[in-house]
């Protein structure tokens, strides 16, 4: 399974930028990798693990902005089409079959 976190956060004031940085650092510290700007992904073992990490994200939300979370299976994730650009370095590390077996 994968969790995708997508967000648009204000960065107009120093306080807003600090909150943006805190949230981004939280995601990275919890094992999320940047898929695109403001889109982070994390592999989880099962639904319970996904719920646990979703709850962690909820408890670290910034006070302003928009944050969305989507949980999908590896099969759904692997069906994603890249229209422009290439896979990230992290996506190239393991094949889909290796990820599913975790």
N, CA, C and O atoms as a GROMACS GRO file, in nm:
protein
  408
    1UNK      N    1   0.084  -0.117   0.000
    1UNK     CA    2   0.000   0.000   0.000
    1UNK      C    3   0.089   0.124   0.000
    1UNK      O    4   0.205   0.119   0.040
    2UNK      N    5   0.031   0.232  -0.046
    2UNK     CA    6   0.098   0.361  -0.043
    2UNK      C    7   0.006   0.467   0.008
    2UNK      O    8  -0.115   0.463  -0.012
    3UNK      N    9   0.065   0.562   0.076
    3UNK     CA   10  -0.007   0.681   0.116
    3UNK      C   11   0.050   0.796   0.034
    3UNK      O   12   0.172   0.814   0.027
    4UNK      N   13  -0.037   0.873  -0.027
    4UNK     CA   14   0.004   0.995  -0.096
    4UNK      C   15  -0.047   1.114  -0.016
    4UNK      O   16  -0.165   1.119   0.020
    5UNK      N   17   0.039   1.208   0.013
    5UNK     CA   18   0.001   1.332   0.079
    5UNK      C   19   0.028   1.445  -0.019
    5UNK      O   20   0.140   1.463  -0.066
    6UNK      N   21  -0.077   1.520  -0.048
    6UNK     CA   22  -0.069   1.632  -0.143
    6UNK      C   23  -0.108   1.758  -0.068
    6UNK      O   24  -0.208   1.758   0.005
    7UNK      N   25  -0.032   1.865  -0.084
    7UNK     CA   26  -0.064   1.984  -0.007
    7UNK      C   27  -0.029   2.113  -0.081
    7UNK      O   28   0.062   2.118  -0.164
    8UNK      N   29  -0.105   2.216  -0.049
    8UNK     CA   30  -0.080   2.353  -0.090
    8UNK      C   31  -0.083   2.435   0.038
    8UNK      O   32  -0.188   2.448   0.101
    9UNK      N   33   0.031   2.488   0.076
    9UNK     CA   34   0.040   2.564   0.199
    9UNK      C   35   0.085   2.706   0.168
    9UNK      O   36   0.167   2.728   0.079
   10UNK      N   37   0.032   2.805   0.242
   10UNK     CA   38   0.074   2.943   0.218
   10UNK      C   39   0.219   2.963   0.264
   10UNK      O   40   0.263   2.903   0.361
   11UNK      N   41   0.290   3.048   0.193
   11UNK     CA   42   0.429   3.080   0.230
   11UNK      C   43   0.451   3.231   0.221
   11UNK      O   44   0.561   3.276   0.188
   12UNK      N   45   0.348   3.309   0.249
   12UNK     CA   46   0.356   3.454   0.233
   12UNK      C   47   0.423   3.523   0.352
   12UNK      O   48   0.485   3.629   0.335
   13UNK      N   49   0.412   3.466   0.471
   13UNK     CA   50   0.476   3.527   0.589
   13UNK      C   51   0.585   3.434   0.642
   13UNK      O   52   0.593   3.318   0.604
   14UNK      N   53   0.668   3.488   0.728
   14UNK     CA   54   0.773   3.406   0.790
   14UNK      C   55   0.713   3.290   0.869
   14UNK      O   56   0.765   3.178   0.866
   15UNK      N   57   0.603   3.316   0.939
   15UNK     CA   58   0.536   3.211   1.017
   15UNK      C   59   0.483   3.101   0.925
   15UNK      O   60   0.494   2.982   0.956
   16UNK      N   61   0.423   3.141   0.811
   16UNK     CA   62   0.373   3.043   0.714
   16UNK      C   63   0.487   2.958   0.659
   16UNK      O   64   0.473   2.836   0.648
   17UNK      N   65   0.598   3.020   0.625
   17UNK     CA   66   0.713   2.944   0.572
   17UNK      C   67   0.768   2.848   0.676
   17UNK      O   68   0.809   2.736   0.642
   18UNK      N   69   0.768   2.890   0.802
   18UNK     CA   70   0.815   2.803   0.910
   18UNK      C   71   0.724   2.681   0.923
   18UNK      O   72   0.772   2.569   0.939
   19UNK      N   73   0.592   2.702   0.916
   19UNK     CA   74   0.496   2.591   0.923
   19UNK      C   75   0.511   2.498   0.803
   19UNK      O   76   0.504   2.376   0.818
   20UNK      N   77   0.531   2.554   0.684
   20UNK     CA   78   0.553   2.473   0.563
   20UNK      C   79   0.676   2.384   0.583
   20UNK      O   80   0.673   2.264   0.557
   21UNK      N   81   0.785   2.446   0.629
   21UNK     CA   82   0.910   2.371   0.649
   21UNK      C   83   0.894   2.264   0.755
   21UNK      O   84   0.943   2.152   0.738
   22UNK      N   85   0.825   2.296   0.865
   22UNK     CA   86   0.803   2.199   0.972
   22UNK      C   87   0.725   2.078   0.920
   22UNK      O   88   0.760   1.964   0.949
   23UNK      N   89   0.617   2.104   0.844
   23UNK     CA   90   0.534   1.995   0.792
   23UNK      C   91   0.613   1.910   0.693
   23UNK      O   92   0.607   1.787   0.699
   24UNK      N   93   0.687   1.973   0.604
   24UNK     CA   94   0.767   1.900   0.506
   24UNK      C   95   0.873   1.814   0.575
   24UNK      O   96   0.892   1.698   0.539
   25UNK      N   97   0.940   1.870   0.675
   25UNK     CA   98   1.042   1.794   0.749
   25UNK      C   99   0.978   1.678   0.827
   25UNK      O  100   1.036   1.571   0.839
   26UNK      N  101   0.857   1.701   0.879
   26UNK     CA  102   0.786   1.592   0.946
   26UNK      C  103   0.764   1.477   0.848
   26UNK      O  104   0.794   1.362   0.881
   27UNK      N  105   0.712   1.507   0.729
   27UNK     CA  106   0.685   1.401   0.630
   27UNK      C  107   0.811   1.323   0.598
   27UNK      O  108   0.810   1.200   0.596
   28UNK      N  109   0.920   1.393   0.573
   28UNK     CA  110   1.046   1.326   0.539
   28UNK      C  111   1.094   1.241   0.656
   28UNK      O  112   1.140   1.128   0.636
   29UNK      N  113   1.084   1.293   0.777
   29UNK     CA  114   1.125   1.218   0.896
   29UNK      C  115   1.040   1.094   0.921
   29UNK      O  116   1.087   0.998   0.983
   30UNK      N  117   0.915   1.095   0.872
   30UNK     CA  118   0.827   0.979   0.890
   30UNK      C  119   0.835   0.882   0.772
   30UNK      O  120   0.753   0.791   0.762
   31UNK      N  121   0.932   0.901   0.685
   31UNK     CA  122   0.955   0.804   0.578
   31UNK      C  123   0.889   0.836   0.445
   31UNK      O  124   0.889   0.753   0.354
   32UNK      N  125   0.833   0.954   0.431
   32UNK     CA  126   0.774   0.994   0.303
   32UNK      C  127   0.885   1.043   0.211
   32UNK      O  128   0.983   1.102   0.255
   33UNK      N  129   0.868   1.018   0.082
   33UNK     CA  130   0.961   1.069  -0.018
   33UNK      C  131   0.886   1.163  -0.111
   33UNK      O  132   0.767   1.146  -0.136
   34UNK      N  133   0.958   1.262  -0.163
   34UNK     CA  134   0.895   1.358  -0.252
   34UNK      C  135   0.875   1.294  -0.389
   34UNK      O  136   0.971   1.251  -0.453
   35UNK      N  137   0.752   1.289  -0.433
   35UNK     CA  138   0.719   1.239  -0.565
   35UNK      C  139   0.722   1.353  -0.665
   35UNK      O  140   0.775   1.340  -0.775
   36UNK      N  141   0.666   1.465  -0.626
   36UNK     CA  142   0.668   1.591  -0.699
   36UNK      C  143   0.662   1.700  -0.594
   36UNK      O  144   0.642   1.671  -0.476
   37UNK      N  145   0.680   1.825  -0.635
   37UNK     CA  146   0.666   1.933  -0.537
   37UNK      C  147   0.530   1.923  -0.471
   37UNK      O  148   0.428   1.914  -0.540
   38UNK      N  149   0.528   1.924  -0.341
   38UNK     CA  150   0.405   1.919  -0.260
   38UNK      C  151   0.325   1.790  -0.276
   38UNK      O  152   0.207   1.786  -0.243
   39UNK      N  153   0.390   1.683  -0.325
   39UNK     CA  154   0.328   1.550  -0.330
   39UNK      C  155   0.431   1.452  -0.275
   39UNK      O  156   0.539   1.434  -0.332
   40UNK      N  157   0.395   1.388  -0.164
   40UNK     CA  158   0.485   1.294  -0.098
   40UNK      C  159   0.420   1.157  -0.089
   40UNK      O  160   0.298   1.146  -0.079
   41UNK      N  161   0.504   1.053  -0.093
   41UNK     CA  162   0.455   0.916  -0.096
   41UNK      C  163   0.527   0.834   0.011
   41UNK      O  164   0.644   0.858   0.042
   42UNK      N  165   0.455   0.738   0.066
   42UNK     CA  166   0.515   0.647   0.164
   42UNK      C  167   0.458   0.508   0.144
   42UNK      O  168   0.337   0.492   0.127
   43UNK      N  169   0.544   0.409   0.147
   43UNK     CA  170   0.500   0.269   0.138
   43UNK      C  171   0.461   0.223   0.278
   43UNK      O  172   0.530   0.252   0.376
   44UNK      N  173   0.350   0.151   0.286
   44UNK     CA  174   0.307   0.092   0.413
   44UNK      C  175   0.283  -0.058   0.391
   44UNK      O  176   0.262  -0.102   0.278
   45UNK      N  177   0.287  -0.133   0.499
   45UNK     CA  178   0.273  -0.279   0.488
   45UNK      C  179   0.130  -0.325   0.466
   45UNK      O  180   0.106  -0.422   0.395
   46UNK      N  181   0.035  -0.255   0.528
   46UNK     CA  182  -0.104  -0.299   0.523
   46UNK      C  183  -0.196  -0.183   0.561
   46UNK      O  184  -0.151  -0.071   0.582
   47UNK      N  185  -0.327  -0.211   0.570
   47UNK     CA  186  -0.424  -0.106   0.602
   47UNK      C  187  -0.401  -0.048   0.742
   47UNK      O  188  -0.414   0.073   0.761
   48UNK      N  189  -0.368  -0.133   0.838
   48UNK     CA  190  -0.346  -0.084   0.974
   48UNK      C  191  -0.227   0.012   0.978
   48UNK      O  192  -0.232   0.116   1.044
   49UNK      N  193  -0.120  -0.024   0.910
   49UNK     CA  194  -0.002   0.061   0.904
   49UNK      C  195  -0.036   0.193   0.833
   49UNK      O  196   0.009   0.300   0.875
   50UNK      N  197  -0.115   0.186   0.727
   50UNK     CA  198  -0.157   0.306   0.654
   50UNK      C  199  -0.240   0.397   0.744
   50UNK      O  200  -0.222   0.519   0.743
   51UNK      N  201  -0.331   0.338   0.822
   51UNK     CA  202  -0.413   0.418   0.916
   51UNK      C  203  -0.326   0.485   1.022
   51UNK      O  204  -0.349   0.600   1.058
   52UNK      N  205  -0.226   0.412   1.070
   52UNK     CA  206  -0.136   0.467   1.171
   52UNK      C  207  -0.064   0.591   1.117
   52UNK      O  208  -0.057   0.694   1.183
   53UNK      N  209  -0.011   0.580   0.996
   53UNK     CA  210   0.062   0.693   0.938
   53UNK      C  211  -0.033   0.807   0.899
   53UNK      O  212   0.005   0.924   0.907
   54UNK      N  213  -0.153   0.774   0.857
   54UNK     CA  214  -0.252   0.878   0.827
   54UNK      C  215  -0.284   0.956   0.954
   54UNK      O  216  -0.297   1.079   0.950
   55UNK      N  217  -0.296   0.887   1.067
   55UNK     CA  218  -0.322   0.954   1.194
   55UNK      C  219  -0.205   1.044   1.233
   55UNK      O  220  -0.225   1.152   1.287
   56UNK      N  221  -0.084   0.997   1.207
   56UNK     CA  222   0.034   1.079   1.237
   56UNK      C  223   0.034   1.207   1.154
   56UNK      O  224   0.065   1.315   1.205
   57UNK      N  225   0.000   1.195   1.027
   57UNK     CA  226  -0.008   1.313   0.941
   57UNK      C  227  -0.113   1.409   0.997
   57UNK      O  228  -0.088   1.529   1.008
   58UNK      N  229  -0.230   1.356   1.033
   58UNK     CA  230  -0.337   1.440   1.088
   58UNK      C  231  -0.292   1.514   1.213
   58UNK      O  232  -0.329   1.630   1.232
   59UNK      N  233  -0.213   1.451   1.296
   59UNK     CA  234  -0.170   1.516   1.420
   59UNK      C  235  -0.055   1.615   1.397
   59UNK      O  236  -0.014   1.683   1.491
   60UNK      N  237  -0.002   1.624   1.275
   60UNK     CA  238   0.106   1.717   1.244
   60UNK      C  239   0.066   1.820   1.138
   60UNK      O  240   0.152   1.881   1.076
   61UNK      N  241  -0.064   1.838   1.118
   61UNK     CA  242  -0.111   1.931   1.015
   61UNK      C  243  -0.074   2.075   1.047
   61UNK      O  244  -0.074   2.115   1.164
   62UNK      N  245  -0.043   2.154   0.945
   62UNK     CA  246  -0.022   2.296   0.966
   62UNK      C  247  -0.156   2.366   0.989
   62UNK      O  248  -0.260   2.311   0.952
   63UNK      N  249  -0.156   2.486   1.049
   63UNK     CA  250  -0.282   2.553   1.080
   63UNK      C  251  -0.356   2.607   0.958
   63UNK      O  252  -0.478   2.625   0.963
   64UNK      N  253  -0.286   2.633   0.848
   64UNK     CA  254  -0.348   2.689   0.728
   64UNK      C  255  -0.313   2.605   0.606
   64UNK      O  256  -0.220   2.524   0.610
   65UNK      N  257  -0.390   2.624   0.499
   65UNK     CA  258  -0.360   2.557   0.374
   65UNK      C  259  -0.452   2.440   0.346
   65UNK      O  260  -0.554   2.422   0.412
   66UNK      N  261  -0.413   2.361   0.248
   66UNK     CA  262  -0.491   2.245   0.205
   66UNK      C  263  -0.400   2.123   0.203
   66UNK      O  264  -0.295   2.124   0.139
   67UNK      N  265  -0.441   2.017   0.274
   67UNK     CA  266  -0.366   1.892   0.277
   67UNK      C  267  -0.462   1.779   0.246
   67UNK      O  268  -0.568   1.769   0.307
   68UNK      N  269  -0.426   1.695   0.150
   68UNK     CA  270  -0.508   1.580   0.113
   68UNK      C  271  -0.426   1.453   0.126
   68UNK      O  272  -0.306   1.453   0.102
   69UNK      N  273  -0.494   1.345   0.164
   69UNK     CA  274  -0.427   1.217   0.183
   69UNK      C  275  -0.505   1.111   0.107
   69UNK      O  276  -0.628   1.106   0.114
   70UNK      N  277  -0.434   1.028   0.034
   70UNK     CA  278  -0.495   0.922  -0.045
   70UNK      C  279  -0.419   0.793  -0.021
   70UNK      O  280  -0.296   0.791  -0.030
   71UNK      N  281  -0.490   0.686   0.009
   71UNK     CA  282  -0.428   0.555   0.028
   71UNK      C  283  -0.463   0.469  -0.094
   71UNK      O  284  -0.580   0.455  -0.130
   72UNK      N  285  -0.360   0.411  -0.156
   72UNK     CA  286  -0.382   0.328  -0.274
   72UNK      C  287  -0.295   0.202  -0.263
   72UNK      O  288  -0.200   0.196  -0.185
   73UNK      N  289  -0.330   0.102  -0.342
   73UNK     CA  290  -0.253  -0.023  -0.344
   73UNK      C  291  -0.131  -0.005  -0.435
   73UNK      O  292  -0.125   0.087  -0.516
   74UNK      N  293  -0.036  -0.095  -0.420
   74UNK     CA  294   0.081  -0.092  -0.507
   74UNK      C  295   0.042  -0.115  -0.653
   74UNK      O  296   0.102  -0.057  -0.744
   75UNK      N  297  -0.059  -0.199  -0.675
   75UNK     CA  298  -0.104  -0.224  -0.811
   75UNK      C  299  -0.159  -0.096  -0.873
   75UNK      O  300  -0.130  -0.066  -0.989
   76UNK      N  301  -0.237  -0.021  -0.797
   76UNK     CA  302  -0.289   0.107  -0.846
   76UNK      C  303  -0.175   0.205  -0.870
   76UNK      O  304  -0.174   0.275  -0.971
   77UNK      N  305  -0.081   0.210  -0.777
   77UNK     CA  306   0.032   0.303  -0.791
   77UNK      C  307   0.115   0.269  -0.915
   77UNK      O  308   0.157   0.358  -0.989
   78UNK      N  309   0.138   0.140  -0.937
   78UNK     CA  310   0.220   0.099  -1.051
   78UNK      C  311   0.150   0.126  -1.185
   78UNK      O  312   0.216   0.131  -1.289
   79UNK      N  313   0.018   0.144  -1.182
   79UNK     CA  314  -0.056   0.175  -1.305
   79UNK      C  315  -0.052   0.324  -1.338
   79UNK      O  316  -0.104   0.366  -1.442
   80UNK      N  317   0.009   0.405  -1.252
   80UNK     CA  318   0.020   0.548  -1.277
   80UNK      C  319   0.099   0.572  -1.405
   80UNK      O  320   0.203   0.509  -1.428
   81UNK      N  321   0.051   0.660  -1.487
   81UNK     CA  322   0.119   0.694  -1.612
   81UNK      C  323   0.198   0.823  -1.593
   81UNK      O  324   0.146   0.922  -1.542
   82UNK      N  325   0.323   0.820  -1.633
   82UNK     CA  326   0.407   0.938  -1.630
   82UNK      C  327   0.398   1.001  -1.769
   82UNK      O  328   0.446   0.943  -1.866
   83UNK      N  329   0.338   1.117  -1.777
   83UNK     CA  330   0.315   1.180  -1.908
   83UNK      C  331   0.434   1.263  -1.953
   83UNK      O  332   0.463   1.269  -2.073
   84UNK      N  333   0.501   1.326  -1.861
   84UNK     CA  334   0.621   1.404  -1.892
   84UNK      C  335   0.720   1.379  -1.779
   84UNK      O  336   0.681   1.381  -1.662
   85UNK      N  337   0.845   1.356  -1.812
   85UNK     CA  338   0.945   1.332  -1.708
   85UNK      C  339   0.973   1.184  -1.692
   85UNK      O  340   0.939   1.102  -1.777
   86UNK      N  341   1.037   1.151  -1.580
   86UNK     CA  342   1.081   1.014  -1.555
   86UNK      C  343   1.046   0.974  -1.412
   86UNK      O  344   1.007   1.057  -1.330
   87UNK      N  345   1.062   0.844  -1.383
   87UNK     CA  346   1.044   0.796  -1.247
   87UNK      C  347   1.150   0.859  -1.157
   87UNK      O  348   1.260   0.891  -1.204
   88UNK      N  349   1.118   0.876  -1.029
   88UNK     CA  350   1.217   0.928  -0.935
   88UNK      C  351   1.320   0.821  -0.905
   88UNK      O  352   1.299   0.703  -0.933
   89UNK      N  353   1.432   0.862  -0.849
   89UNK     CA  354   1.538   0.767  -0.814
   89UNK      C  355   1.487   0.662  -0.716
   89UNK      O  356   1.523   0.545  -0.727
   90UNK      N  357   1.403   0.704  -0.621
   90UNK     CA  358   1.348   0.610  -0.523
   90UNK      C  359   1.259   0.506  -0.589
   90UNK      O  360   1.258   0.390  -0.548
   91UNK      N  361   1.184   0.547  -0.691
   91UNK     CA  362   1.095   0.453  -0.761
   91UNK      C  363   1.174   0.350  -0.840
   91UNK      O  364   1.124   0.240  -0.865
   92UNK      N  365   1.294   0.384  -0.880
   92UNK     CA  366   1.376   0.292  -0.958
   92UNK      C  367   1.448   0.189  -0.872
   92UNK      O  368   1.499   0.090  -0.924
   93UNK      N  369   1.453   0.210  -0.739
   93UNK     CA  370   1.528   0.120  -0.651
   93UNK      C  371   1.472  -0.021  -0.647
   93UNK      O  372   1.548  -0.118  -0.648
   94UNK      N  373   1.339  -0.034  -0.642
   94UNK     CA  374   1.276  -0.165  -0.630
   94UNK      C  375   1.171  -0.183  -0.740
   94UNK      O  376   1.106  -0.088  -0.783
   95UNK      N  377   1.157  -0.306  -0.785
   95UNK     CA  378   1.051  -0.336  -0.879
   95UNK      C  379   0.919  -0.346  -0.803
   95UNK      O  380   0.920  -0.361  -0.681
   96UNK      N  381   0.807  -0.339  -0.872
   96UNK     CA  382   0.677  -0.351  -0.807
   96UNK      C  383   0.663  -0.484  -0.734
   96UNK      O  384   0.606  -0.488  -0.625
   97UNK      N  385   0.714  -0.591  -0.792
   97UNK     CA  386   0.703  -0.723  -0.729
   97UNK      C  387   0.777  -0.725  -0.596
   97UNK      O  388   0.729  -0.784  -0.500
   98UNK      N  389   0.895  -0.660  -0.589
   98UNK     CA  390   0.969  -0.656  -0.464
   98UNK      C  391   0.896  -0.574  -0.358
   98UNK      O  392   0.900  -0.609  -0.240
   99UNK      N  393   0.831  -0.468  -0.397
   99UNK     CA  394   0.759  -0.384  -0.302
   99UNK      C  395   0.639  -0.459  -0.245
   99UNK      O  396   0.614  -0.452  -0.124
  100UNK      N  397   0.566  -0.530  -0.328
  100UNK     CA  398   0.446  -0.600  -0.284
  100UNK      C  399   0.480  -0.709  -0.185
  100UNK      O  400   0.399  -0.739  -0.097
  101UNK      N  401   0.596  -0.770  -0.197
  101UNK     CA  402   0.634  -0.881  -0.110
  101UNK      C  403   0.676  -0.836   0.029
  101UNK      O  404   0.696  -0.921   0.115
  102UNK      N  405   0.692  -0.707   0.055
  102UNK     CA  406   0.739  -0.660   0.185
  102UNK      C  407   0.656  -0.709   0.299
  102UNK      O  408   0.684  -0.676   0.414
   0.00000   0.00000   0.00000
